Amino acid sequence: MKIGVVSDTHSLDIPAEMLEDFKKMDLIIHAGDFCTSLDLETFRRIKEVRAVCGNMDEAQLRRVLPRREIFTLAGVAVGIFHGEGPRERTLETVRKEFHGQKPDVVVFGHSHQPFNQEIDGVLYFNPGSPSDGFTAPYRSYGVLEIESGKIKGKIVKLKG
């Protein structure tokens, strides 16, 4: 199973390269900060979407999307949480949010900083931002692959 992972699109142009890649995925995960519901609909036209709201999302999105979520996919427990507070402490905040629970992977955003690292048996995965050319080191999205109950992540740098 292949999952396209994105966060922090912020109602900016969504790269066609990423959208084309997501057509080949089995599912899309968005870790918040769409900003408007129109962006959520853009992704829903491609594939099924699992998403949480972010700190910049409009009220309508906050009513329909959870703040955080844990679900099982192909035998793997997946947590999603946007993140909050100072960007430099996003990972710490995300880890605290899932304290006492142990999903196999936690997808998060907020910092716009790509991150793909296992800590204490949990894969923490931030796809970065596909539309931030200022605070992110590069524009990116992610791909998670689940095979035989194991999950691995890959950060994809966008061209240009």
Chimera marker file (.cmm) of the C-alpha trace (Angstrom):
<marker_set name="trace">
<marker id="1" x="0.000" y="0.000" z="0.000" r="1" g="1" b="0" radius="0.5"/>
<marker id="2" x="1.256" y="3.465" z="-0.934" r="1" g="1" b="0" radius="0.5"/>
<marker id="3" x="0.069" y="6.626" z="0.789" r="1" g="1" b="0" radius="0.5"/>
<marker id="4" x="0.658" y="10.172" z="-0.436" r="1" g="1" b="0" radius="0.5"/>
<marker id="5" x="1.378" y="12.471" z="2.514" r="1" g="1" b="0" radius="0.5"/>
<marker id="6" x="1.130" y="16.247" z="2.516" r="1" g="1" b="0" radius="0.5"/>
<marker id="7" x="0.769" y="19.102" z="4.975" r="1" g="1" b="0" radius="0.5"/>
<marker id="8" x="0.773" y="22.870" z="5.045" r="1" g="1" b="0" radius="0.5"/>
<marker id="9" x="-0.606" y="23.587" z="1.582" r="1" g="1" b="0" radius="0.5"/>
<marker id="10" x="-1.939" y="26.941" z="2.913" r="1" g="1" b="0" radius="0.5"/>
<marker id="11" x="-4.292" y="27.583" z="-0.038" r="1" g="1" b="0" radius="0.5"/>
<marker id="12" x="-1.283" y="28.218" z="-2.267" r="1" g="1" b="0" radius="0.5"/>
<marker id="13" x="-0.710" y="26.603" z="-5.652" r="1" g="1" b="0" radius="0.5"/>
<marker id="14" x="-0.630" y="22.836" z="-5.307" r="1" g="1" b="0" radius="0.5"/>
<marker id="15" x="2.145" y="21.451" z="-7.530" r="1" g="1" b="0" radius="0.5"/>
<marker id="16" x="0.858" y="19.417" z="-10.500" r="1" g="1" b="0" radius="0.5"/>
<marker id="17" x="3.801" y="16.999" z="-10.074" r="1" g="1" b="0" radius="0.5"/>
<marker id="18" x="2.574" y="16.030" z="-6.611" r="1" g="1" b="0" radius="0.5"/>
<marker id="19" x="-1.071" y="15.749" z="-7.685" r="1" g="1" b="0" radius="0.5"/>
<marker id="20" x="-0.089" y="13.416" z="-10.532" r="1" g="1" b="0" radius="0.5"/>
<marker id="21" x="1.932" y="11.248" z="-8.144" r="1" g="1" b="0" radius="0.5"/>
<marker id="22" x="-1.000" y="11.116" z="-5.710" r="1" g="1" b="0" radius="0.5"/>
<marker id="23" x="-3.220" y="9.604" z="-8.448" r="1" g="1" b="0" radius="0.5"/>
<marker id="24" x="-1.047" y="6.471" z="-8.146" r="1" g="1" b="0" radius="0.5"/>
<marker id="25" x="-1.493" y="6.232" z="-4.362" r="1" g="1" b="0" radius="0.5"/>
<marker id="26" x="-4.012" y="4.162" z="-2.431" r="1" g="1" b="0" radius="0.5"/>
<marker id="27" x="-4.781" y="6.971" z="0.032" r="1" g="1" b="0" radius="0.5"/>
<marker id="28" x="-3.857" y="10.593" z="0.764" r="1" g="1" b="0" radius="0.5"/>
<marker id="29" x="-3.054" y="11.846" z="4.273" r="1" g="1" b="0" radius="0.5"/>
<marker id="30" x="-3.091" y="15.603" z="4.870" r="1" g="1" b="0" radius="0.5"/>
<marker id="31" x="-1.715" y="16.755" z="8.229" r="1" g="1" b="0" radius="0.5"/>
<marker id="32" x="-3.507" y="20.101" z="8.329" r="1" g="1" b="0" radius="0.5"/>
<marker id="33" x="-3.282" y="23.720" z="7.243" r="1" g="1" b="0" radius="0.5"/>
<marker id="34" x="-5.273" y="23.431" z="4.050" r="1" g="1" b="0" radius="0.5"/>
<marker id="35" x="-6.639" y="26.848" z="5.058" r="1" g="1" b="0" radius="0.5"/>
<marker id="36" x="-9.860" y="26.513" z="3.003" r="1" g="1" b="0" radius="0.5"/>
<marker id="37" x="-12.223" y="23.643" z="2.301" r="1" g="1" b="0" radius="0.5"/>
<marker id="38" x="-11.637" y="24.112" z="-1.441" r="1" g="1" b="0" radius="0.5"/>
<marker id="39" x="-8.160" y="22.631" z="-0.976" r="1" g="1" b="0" radius="0.5"/>
<marker id="40" x="-9.580" y="19.596" z="0.823" r="1" g="1" b="0" radius="0.5"/>
<marker id="41" x="-11.937" y="19.057" z="-2.125" r="1" g="1" b="0" radius="0.5"/>
<marker id="42" x="-9.002" y="19.222" z="-4.559" r="1" g="1" b="0" radius="0.5"/>
<marker id="43" x="-7.434" y="16.223" z="-2.833" r="1" g="1" b="0" radius="0.5"/>
<marker id="44" x="-10.754" y="14.377" z="-2.433" r="1" g="1" b="0" radius="0.5"/>
<marker id="45" x="-11.237" y="14.513" z="-6.211" r="1" g="1" b="0" radius="0.5"/>
<marker id="46" x="-8.064" y="12.427" z="-6.571" r="1" g="1" b="0" radius="0.5"/>
<marker id="47" x="-8.317" y="9.775" z="-3.818" r="1" g="1" b="0" radius="0.5"/>
<marker id="48" x="-9.761" y="9.055" z="-0.406" r="1" g="1" b="0" radius="0.5"/>
<marker id="49" x="-8.331" y="11.530" z="2.124" r="1" g="1" b="0" radius="0.5"/>
<marker id="50" x="-7.661" y="11.127" z="5.855" r="1" g="1" b="0" radius="0.5"/>
<marker id="51" x="-6.951" y="14.535" z="7.359" r="1" g="1" b="0" radius="0.5"/>
<marker id="52" x="-6.805" y="16.626" z="10.510" r="1" g="1" b="0" radius="0.5"/>
<marker id="53" x="-7.243" y="20.356" z="10.917" r="1" g="1" b="0" radius="0.5"/>
<marker id="54" x="-4.325" y="22.687" z="11.436" r="1" g="1" b="0" radius="0.5"/>
<marker id="55" x="-3.944" y="25.975" z="13.264" r="1" g="1" b="0" radius="0.5"/>
<marker id="56" x="-4.521" y="28.023" z="10.092" r="1" g="1" b="0" radius="0.5"/>
<marker id="57" x="-7.631" y="26.186" z="8.878" r="1" g="1" b="0" radius="0.5"/>
<marker id="58" x="-10.924" y="28.029" z="8.521" r="1" g="1" b="0" radius="0.5"/>
<marker id="59" x="-13.804" y="27.363" z="10.911" r="1" g="1" b="0" radius="0.5"/>
<marker id="60" x="-15.656" y="25.170" z="8.404" r="1" g="1" b="0" radius="0.5"/>
<marker id="61" x="-12.702" y="22.764" z="8.243" r="1" g="1" b="0" radius="0.5"/>
<marker id="62" x="-12.388" y="22.753" z="12.026" r="1" g="1" b="0" radius="0.5"/>
<marker id="63" x="-15.999" y="21.593" z="12.220" r="1" g="1" b="0" radius="0.5"/>
<marker id="64" x="-15.525" y="18.627" z="9.856" r="1" g="1" b="0" radius="0.5"/>
<marker id="65" x="-11.938" y="17.535" z="10.526" r="1" g="1" b="0" radius="0.5"/>
<marker id="66" x="-10.629" y="16.135" z="13.817" r="1" g="1" b="0" radius="0.5"/>
<marker id="67" x="-7.774" y="17.799" z="15.698" r="1" g="1" b="0" radius="0.5"/>
<marker id="68" x="-5.956" y="14.449" z="15.806" r="1" g="1" b="0" radius="0.5"/>
<marker id="69" x="-6.701" y="10.920" z="14.709" r="1" g="1" b="0" radius="0.5"/>
<marker id="70" x="-5.454" y="7.360" z="15.067" r="1" g="1" b="0" radius="0.5"/>
<marker id="71" x="-6.612" y="4.656" z="12.680" r="1" g="1" b="0" radius="0.5"/>
<marker id="72" x="-5.401" y="1.281" z="11.420" r="1" g="1" b="0" radius="0.5"/>
<marker id="73" x="-4.357" y="0.783" z="7.828" r="1" g="1" b="0" radius="0.5"/>
<marker id="74" x="-3.127" y="-2.558" z="6.490" r="1" g="1" b="0" radius="0.5"/>
<marker id="75" x="-2.263" y="-3.656" z="10.042" r="1" g="1" b="0" radius="0.5"/>
<marker id="76" x="-0.364" y="-0.455" z="10.866" r="1" g="1" b="0" radius="0.5"/>
<marker id="77" x="-1.549" y="2.089" z="13.472" r="1" g="1" b="0" radius="0.5"/>
<marker id="78" x="-1.350" y="5.577" z="11.968" r="1" g="1" b="0" radius="0.5"/>
<marker id="79" x="-1.571" y="8.764" z="14.028" r="1" g="1" b="0" radius="0.5"/>
<marker id="80" x="-2.129" y="12.196" z="12.492" r="1" g="1" b="0" radius="0.5"/>
<marker id="81" x="-1.746" y="15.523" z="14.277" r="1" g="1" b="0" radius="0.5"/>
<marker id="82" x="-0.868" y="18.878" z="12.743" r="1" g="1" b="0" radius="0.5"/>
<marker id="83" x="1.250" y="20.207" z="15.601" r="1" g="1" b="0" radius="0.5"/>
<marker id="84" x="1.056" y="23.509" z="17.430" r="1" g="1" b="0" radius="0.5"/>
<marker id="85" x="3.111" y="26.083" z="19.251" r="1" g="1" b="0" radius="0.5"/>
<marker id="86" x="6.607" y="27.228" z="18.303" r="1" g="1" b="0" radius="0.5"/>
<marker id="87" x="7.833" y="25.523" z="15.136" r="1" g="1" b="0" radius="0.5"/>
<marker id="88" x="11.163" y="24.582" z="16.682" r="1" g="1" b="0" radius="0.5"/>
<marker id="89" x="9.307" y="22.480" z="19.285" r="1" g="1" b="0" radius="0.5"/>
<marker id="90" x="6.872" y="20.760" z="16.918" r="1" g="1" b="0" radius="0.5"/>
<marker id="91" x="8.337" y="17.275" z="17.302" r="1" g="1" b="0" radius="0.5"/>
<marker id="92" x="8.264" y="17.565" z="21.101" r="1" g="1" b="0" radius="0.5"/>
<marker id="93" x="4.627" y="18.715" z="21.000" r="1" g="1" b="0" radius="0.5"/>
<marker id="94" x="3.645" y="15.905" z="18.638" r="1" g="1" b="0" radius="0.5"/>
<marker id="95" x="5.319" y="13.268" z="20.804" r="1" g="1" b="0" radius="0.5"/>
<marker id="96" x="3.484" y="14.575" z="23.897" r="1" g="1" b="0" radius="0.5"/>
<marker id="97" x="0.176" y="14.468" z="22.028" r="1" g="1" b="0" radius="0.5"/>
<marker id="98" x="0.517" y="10.702" z="21.570" r="1" g="1" b="0" radius="0.5"/>
<marker id="99" x="2.019" y="9.992" z="24.998" r="1" g="1" b="0" radius="0.5"/>
<marker id="100" x="0.730" y="6.694" z="26.359" r="1" g="1" b="0" radius="0.5"/>
<marker id="101" x="-0.307" y="5.532" z="22.896" r="1" g="1" b="0" radius="0.5"/>
<marker id="102" x="2.051" y="3.916" z="20.490" r="1" g="1" b="0" radius="0.5"/>
<marker id="103" x="1.039" y="4.181" z="16.868" r="1" g="1" b="0" radius="0.5"/>
<marker id="104" x="3.490" y="2.712" z="14.360" r="1" g="1" b="0" radius="0.5"/>
<marker id="105" x="3.726" y="6.044" z="12.564" r="1" g="1" b="0" radius="0.5"/>
<marker id="106" x="2.782" y="9.615" z="13.442" r="1" g="1" b="0" radius="0.5"/>
<marker id="107" x="2.246" y="12.002" z="10.534" r="1" g="1" b="0" radius="0.5"/>
<marker id="108" x="2.518" y="15.687" z="11.413" r="1" g="1" b="0" radius="0.5"/>
<marker id="109" x="3.139" y="19.101" z="9.887" r="1" g="1" b="0" radius="0.5"/>
<marker id="110" x="3.221" y="22.687" z="11.227" r="1" g="1" b="0" radius="0.5"/>
<marker id="111" x="6.982" y="23.251" z="11.080" r="1" g="1" b="0" radius="0.5"/>
<marker id="112" x="7.269" y="22.937" z="7.250" r="1" g="1" b="0" radius="0.5"/>
<marker id="113" x="10.466" y="20.956" z="7.960" r="1" g="1" b="0" radius="0.5"/>
<marker id="114" x="10.646" y="17.482" z="6.360" r="1" g="1" b="0" radius="0.5"/>
<marker id="115" x="11.294" y="14.801" z="8.969" r="1" g="1" b="0" radius="0.5"/>
<marker id="116" x="11.475" y="11.009" z="8.586" r="1" g="1" b="0" radius="0.5"/>
<marker id="117" x="12.894" y="9.322" z="11.677" r="1" g="1" b="0" radius="0.5"/>
<marker id="118" x="12.071" y="6.441" z="13.994" r="1" g="1" b="0" radius="0.5"/>
<marker id="119" x="12.144" y="7.329" z="17.694" r="1" g="1" b="0" radius="0.5"/>
<marker id="120" x="11.436" y="4.728" z="20.377" r="1" g="1" b="0" radius="0.5"/>
<marker id="121" x="9.867" y="2.384" z="17.830" r="1" g="1" b="0" radius="0.5"/>
<marker id="122" x="7.579" y="5.012" z="16.266" r="1" g="1" b="0" radius="0.5"/>
<marker id="123" x="8.170" y="6.527" z="12.815" r="1" g="1" b="0" radius="0.5"/>
<marker id="124" x="7.681" y="10.302" z="13.010" r="1" g="1" b="0" radius="0.5"/>
<marker id="125" x="6.981" y="11.649" z="9.548" r="1" g="1" b="0" radius="0.5"/>
<marker id="126" x="6.593" y="15.267" z="8.450" r="1" g="1" b="0" radius="0.5"/>
<marker id="127" x="6.320" y="15.668" z="4.665" r="1" g="1" b="0" radius="0.5"/>
<marker id="128" x="7.340" y="19.329" z="4.785" r="1" g="1" b="0" radius="0.5"/>
<marker id="129" x="5.323" y="21.719" z="2.621" r="1" g="1" b="0" radius="0.5"/>
<marker id="130" x="4.795" y="21.532" z="-1.149" r="1" g="1" b="0" radius="0.5"/>
<marker id="131" x="4.148" y="25.265" z="-1.391" r="1" g="1" b="0" radius="0.5"/>
<marker id="132" x="6.489" y="26.965" z="1.102" r="1" g="1" b="0" radius="0.5"/>
<marker id="133" x="9.539" y="28.324" z="-0.661" r="1" g="1" b="0" radius="0.5"/>
<marker id="134" x="10.559" y="30.577" z="2.231" r="1" g="1" b="0" radius="0.5"/>
<marker id="135" x="10.788" y="28.840" z="5.622" r="1" g="1" b="0" radius="0.5"/>
<marker id="136" x="11.079" y="25.239" z="4.387" r="1" g="1" b="0" radius="0.5"/>
<marker id="137" x="14.501" y="23.997" z="3.234" r="1" g="1" b="0" radius="0.5"/>
<marker id="138" x="12.799" y="22.885" z="-0.025" r="1" g="1" b="0" radius="0.5"/>
<marker id="139" x="9.274" y="22.209" z="-1.259" r="1" g="1" b="0" radius="0.5"/>
<marker id="140" x="8.267" y="18.601" z="-0.586" r="1" g="1" b="0" radius="0.5"/>
<marker id="141" x="5.682" y="15.940" z="0.108" r="1" g="1" b="0" radius="0.5"/>
<marker id="142" x="5.942" y="12.390" z="1.355" r="1" g="1" b="0" radius="0.5"/>
<marker id="143" x="5.178" y="8.788" z="0.505" r="1" g="1" b="0" radius="0.5"/>
<marker id="144" x="4.549" y="6.094" z="3.094" r="1" g="1" b="0" radius="0.5"/>
<marker id="145" x="4.702" y="2.461" z="2.019" r="1" g="1" b="0" radius="0.5"/>
<marker id="146" x="3.176" y="-0.357" z="4.020" r="1" g="1" b="0" radius="0.5"/>
<marker id="147" x="4.261" y="-3.877" z="3.231" r="1" g="1" b="0" radius="0.5"/>
<marker id="148" x="3.759" y="-6.957" z="5.406" r="1" g="1" b="0" radius="0.5"/>
<marker id="149" x="2.811" y="-4.827" z="8.413" r="1" g="1" b="0" radius="0.5"/>
<marker id="150" x="5.955" y="-2.667" z="8.151" r="1" g="1" b="0" radius="0.5"/>
<marker id="151" x="5.990" y="1.009" z="7.238" r="1" g="1" b="0" radius="0.5"/>
<marker id="152" x="8.689" y="3.165" z="5.679" r="1" g="1" b="0" radius="0.5"/>
<marker id="153" x="8.672" y="6.787" z="4.649" r="1" g="1" b="0" radius="0.5"/>
<marker id="154" x="10.249" y="8.766" z="1.841" r="1" g="1" b="0" radius="0.5"/>
<marker id="155" x="10.461" y="12.545" z="1.431" r="1" g="1" b="0" radius="0.5"/>
<marker id="156" x="10.018" y="13.688" z="-2.176" r="1" g="1" b="0" radius="0.5"/>
<marker id="157" x="11.661" y="16.986" z="-3.129" r="1" g="1" b="0" radius="0.5"/>
<marker id="158" x="9.697" y="18.931" z="-5.707" r="1" g="1" b="0" radius="0.5"/>
<marker id="159" x="11.448" y="20.296" z="-8.756" r="1" g="1" b="0" radius="0.5"/>
<marker id="160" x="11.794" y="24.016" z="-9.171" r="1" g="1" b="0" radius="0.5"/>
<link id1="1" id2="2" r="1" g="1" b="0" radius="0.2"/>
<link id1="2" id2="3" r="1" g="1" b="0" radius="0.2"/>
<link id1="3" id2="4" r="1" g="1" b="0" radius="0.2"/>
<link id1="4" id2="5" r="1" g="1" b="0" radius="0.2"/>
<link id1="5" id2="6" r="1" g="1" b="0" radius="0.2"/>
<link id1="6" id2="7" r="1" g="1" b="0" radius="0.2"/>
<link id1="7" id2="8" r="1" g="1" b="0" radius="0.2"/>
<link id1="8" id2="9" r="1" g="1" b="0" radius="0.2"/>
<link id1="9" id2="10" r="1" g="1" b="0" radius="0.2"/>
<link id1="10" id2="11" r="1" g="1" b="0" radius="0.2"/>
<link id1="11" id2="12" r="1" g="1" b="0" radius="0.2"/>
<link id1="12" id2="13" r="1" g="1" b="0" radius="0.2"/>
<link id1="13" id2="14" r="1" g="1" b="0" radius="0.2"/>
<link id1="14" id2="15" r="1" g="1" b="0" radius="0.2"/>
<link id1="15" id2="16" r="1" g="1" b="0" radius="0.2"/>
<link id1="16" id2="17" r="1" g="1" b="0" radius="0.2"/>
<link id1="17" id2="18" r="1" g="1" b="0" radius="0.2"/>
<link id1="18" id2="19" r="1" g="1" b="0" radius="0.2"/>
<link id1="19" id2="20" r="1" g="1" b="0" radius="0.2"/>
<link id1="20" id2="21" r="1" g="1" b="0" radius="0.2"/>
<link id1="21" id2="22" r="1" g="1" b="0" radius="0.2"/>
<link id1="22" id2="23" r="1" g="1" b="0" radius="0.2"/>
<link id1="23" id2="24" r="1" g="1" b="0" radius="0.2"/>
<link id1="24" id2="25" r="1" g="1" b="0" radius="0.2"/>
<link id1="25" id2="26" r="1" g="1" b="0" radius="0.2"/>
<link id1="26" id2="27" r="1" g="1" b="0" radius="0.2"/>
<link id1="27" id2="28" r="1" g="1" b="0" radius="0.2"/>
<link id1="28" id2="29" r="1" g="1" b="0" radius="0.2"/>
<link id1="29" id2="30" r="1" g="1" b="0" radius="0.2"/>
<link id1="30" id2="31" r="1" g="1" b="0" radius="0.2"/>
<link id1="31" id2="32" r="1" g="1" b="0" radius="0.2"/>
<link id1="32" id2="33" r="1" g="1" b="0" radius="0.2"/>
<link id1="33" id2="34" r="1" g="1" b="0" radius="0.2"/>
<link id1="34" id2="35" r="1" g="1" b="0" radius="0.2"/>
<link id1="35" id2="36" r="1" g="1" b="0" radius="0.2"/>
<link id1="36" id2="37" r="1" g="1" b="0" radius="0.2"/>
<link id1="37" id2="38" r="1" g="1" b="0" radius="0.2"/>
<link id1="38" id2="39" r="1" g="1" b="0" radius="0.2"/>
<link id1="39" id2="40" r="1" g="1" b="0" radius="0.2"/>
<link id1="40" id2="41" r="1" g="1" b="0" radius="0.2"/>
<link id1="41" id2="42" r="1" g="1" b="0" radius="0.2"/>
<link id1="42" id2="43" r="1" g="1" b="0" radius="0.2"/>
<link id1="43" id2="44" r="1" g="1" b="0" radius="0.2"/>
<link id1="44" id2="45" r="1" g="1" b="0" radius="0.2"/>
<link id1="45" id2="46" r="1" g="1" b="0" radius="0.2"/>
<link id1="46" id2="47" r="1" g="1" b="0" radius="0.2"/>
<link id1="47" id2="48" r="1" g="1" b="0" radius="0.2"/>
<link id1="48" id2="49" r="1" g="1" b="0" radius="0.2"/>
<link id1="49" id2="50" r="1" g="1" b="0" radius="0.2"/>
<link id1="50" id2="51" r="1" g="1" b="0" radius="0.2"/>
<link id1="51" id2="52" r="1" g="1" b="0" radius="0.2"/>
<link id1="52" id2="53" r="1" g="1" b="0" radius="0.2"/>
<link id1="53" id2="54" r="1" g="1" b="0" radius="0.2"/>
<link id1="54" id2="55" r="1" g="1" b="0" radius="0.2"/>
<link id1="55" id2="56" r="1" g="1" b="0" radius="0.2"/>
<link id1="56" id2="57" r="1" g="1" b="0" radius="0.2"/>
<link id1="57" id2="58" r="1" g="1" b="0" radius="0.2"/>
<link id1="58" id2="59" r="1" g="1" b="0" radius="0.2"/>
<link id1="59" id2="60" r="1" g="1" b="0" radius="0.2"/>
<link id1="60" id2="61" r="1" g="1" b="0" radius="0.2"/>
<link id1="61" id2="62" r="1" g="1" b="0" radius="0.2"/>
<link id1="62" id2="63" r="1" g="1" b="0" radius="0.2"/>
<link id1="63" id2="64" r="1" g="1" b="0" radius="0.2"/>
<link id1="64" id2="65" r="1" g="1" b="0" radius="0.2"/>
<link id1="65" id2="66" r="1" g="1" b="0" radius="0.2"/>
<link id1="66" id2="67" r="1" g="1" b="0" radius="0.2"/>
<link id1="67" id2="68" r="1" g="1" b="0" radius="0.2"/>
<link id1="68" id2="69" r="1" g="1" b="0" radius="0.2"/>
<link id1="69" id2="70" r="1" g="1" b="0" radius="0.2"/>
<link id1="70" id2="71" r="1" g="1" b="0" radius="0.2"/>
<link id1="71" id2="72" r="1" g="1" b="0" radius="0.2"/>
<link id1="72" id2="73" r="1" g="1" b="0" radius="0.2"/>
<link id1="73" id2="74" r="1" g="1" b="0" radius="0.2"/>
<link id1="74" id2="75" r="1" g="1" b="0" radius="0.2"/>
<link id1="75" id2="76" r="1" g="1" b="0" radius="0.2"/>
<link id1="76" id2="77" r="1" g="1" b="0" radius="0.2"/>
<link id1="77" id2="78" r="1" g="1" b="0" radius="0.2"/>
<link id1="78" id2="79" r="1" g="1" b="0" radius="0.2"/>
<link id1="79" id2="80" r="1" g="1" b="0" radius="0.2"/>
<link id1="80" id2="81" r="1" g="1" b="0" radius="0.2"/>
<link id1="81" id2="82" r="1" g="1" b="0" radius="0.2"/>
<link id1="82" id2="83" r="1" g="1" b="0" radius="0.2"/>
<link id1="83" id2="84" r="1" g="1" b="0" radius="0.2"/>
<link id1="84" id2="85" r="1" g="1" b="0" radius="0.2"/>
<link id1="85" id2="86" r="1" g="1" b="0" radius="0.2"/>
<link id1="86" id2="87" r="1" g="1" b="0" radius="0.2"/>
<link id1="87" id2="88" r="1" g="1" b="0" radius="0.2"/>
<link id1="88" id2="89" r="1" g="1" b="0" radius="0.2"/>
<link id1="89" id2="90" r="1" g="1" b="0" radius="0.2"/>
<link id1="90" id2="91" r="1" g="1" b="0" radius="0.2"/>
<link id1="91" id2="92" r="1" g="1" b="0" radius="0.2"/>
<link id1="92" id2="93" r="1" g="1" b="0" radius="0.2"/>
<link id1="93" id2="94" r="1" g="1" b="0" radius="0.2"/>
<link id1="94" id2="95" r="1" g="1" b="0" radius="0.2"/>
<link id1="95" id2="96" r="1" g="1" b="0" radius="0.2"/>
<link id1="96" id2="97" r="1" g="1" b="0" radius="0.2"/>
<link id1="97" id2="98" r="1" g="1" b="0" radius="0.2"/>
<link id1="98" id2="99" r="1" g="1" b="0" radius="0.2"/>
<link id1="99" id2="100" r="1" g="1" b="0" radius="0.2"/>
<link id1="100" id2="101" r="1" g="1" b="0" radius="0.2"/>
<link id1="101" id2="102" r="1" g="1" b="0" radius="0.2"/>
<link id1="102" id2="103" r="1" g="1" b="0" radius="0.2"/>
<link id1="103" id2="104" r="1" g="1" b="0" radius="0.2"/>
<link id1="104" id2="105" r="1" g="1" b="0" radius="0.2"/>
<link id1="105" id2="106" r="1" g="1" b="0" radius="0.2"/>
<link id1="106" id2="107" r="1" g="1" b="0" radius="0.2"/>
<link id1="107" id2="108" r="1" g="1" b="0" radius="0.2"/>
<link id1="108" id2="109" r="1" g="1" b="0" radius="0.2"/>
<link id1="109" id2="110" r="1" g="1" b="0" radius="0.2"/>
<link id1="110" id2="111" r="1" g="1" b="0" radius="0.2"/>
<link id1="111" id2="112" r="1" g="1" b="0" radius="0.2"/>
<link id1="112" id2="113" r="1" g="1" b="0" radius="0.2"/>
<link id1="113" id2="114" r="1" g="1" b="0" radius="0.2"/>
<link id1="114" id2="115" r="1" g="1" b="0" radius="0.2"/>
<link id1="115" id2="116" r="1" g="1" b="0" radius="0.2"/>
<link id1="116" id2="117" r="1" g="1" b="0" radius="0.2"/>
<link id1="117" id2="118" r="1" g="1" b="0" radius="0.2"/>
<link id1="118" id2="119" r="1" g="1" b="0" radius="0.2"/>
<link id1="119" id2="120" r="1" g="1" b="0" radius="0.2"/>
<link id1="120" id2="121" r="1" g="1" b="0" radius="0.2"/>
<link id1="121" id2="122" r="1" g="1" b="0" radius="0.2"/>
<link id1="122" id2="123" r="1" g="1" b="0" radius="0.2"/>
<link id1="123" id2="124" r="1" g="1" b="0" radius="0.2"/>
<link id1="124" id2="125" r="1" g="1" b="0" radius="0.2"/>
<link id1="125" id2="126" r="1" g="1" b="0" radius="0.2"/>
<link id1="126" id2="127" r="1" g="1" b="0" radius="0.2"/>
<link id1="127" id2="128" r="1" g="1" b="0" radius="0.2"/>
<link id1="128" id2="129" r="1" g="1" b="0" radius="0.2"/>
<link id1="129" id2="130" r="1" g="1" b="0" radius="0.2"/>
<link id1="130" id2="131" r="1" g="1" b="0" radius="0.2"/>
<link id1="131" id2="132" r="1" g="1" b="0" radius="0.2"/>
<link id1="132" id2="133" r="1" g="1" b="0" radius="0.2"/>
<link id1="133" id2="134" r="1" g="1" b="0" radius="0.2"/>
<link id1="134" id2="135" r="1" g="1" b="0" radius="0.2"/>
<link id1="135" id2="136" r="1" g="1" b="0" radius="0.2"/>
<link id1="136" id2="137" r="1" g="1" b="0" radius="0.2"/>
<link id1="137" id2="138" r="1" g="1" b="0" radius="0.2"/>
<link id1="138" id2="139" r="1" g="1" b="0" radius="0.2"/>
<link id1="139" id2="140" r="1" g="1" b="0" radius="0.2"/>
<link id1="140" id2="141" r="1" g="1" b="0" radius="0.2"/>
<link id1="141" id2="142" r="1" g="1" b="0" radius="0.2"/>
<link id1="142" id2="143" r="1" g="1" b="0" radius="0.2"/>
<link id1="143" id2="144" r="1" g="1" b="0" radius="0.2"/>
<link id1="144" id2="145" r="1" g="1" b="0" radius="0.2"/>
<link id1="145" id2="146" r="1" g="1" b="0" radius="0.2"/>
<link id1="146" id2="147" r="1" g="1" b="0" radius="0.2"/>
<link id1="147" id2="148" r="1" g="1" b="0" radius="0.2"/>
<link id1="148" id2="149" r="1" g="1" b="0" radius="0.2"/>
<link id1="149" id2="150" r="1" g="1" b="0" radius="0.2"/>
<link id1="150" id2="151" r="1" g="1" b="0" radius="0.2"/>
<link id1="151" id2="152" r="1" g="1" b="0" radius="0.2"/>
<link id1="152" id2="153" r="1" g="1" b="0" radius="0.2"/>
<link id1="153" id2="154" r="1" g="1" b="0" radius="0.2"/>
<link id1="154" id2="155" r="1" g="1" b="0" radius="0.2"/>
<link id1="155" id2="156" r="1" g="1" b="0" radius="0.2"/>
<link id1="156" id2="157" r="1" g="1" b="0" radius="0.2"/>
<link id1="157" id2="158" r="1" g="1" b="0" radius="0.2"/>
<link id1="158" id2="159" r="1" g="1" b="0" radius="0.2"/>
<link id1="159" id2="160" r="1" g="1" b="0" radius="0.2"/>
</marker_set>
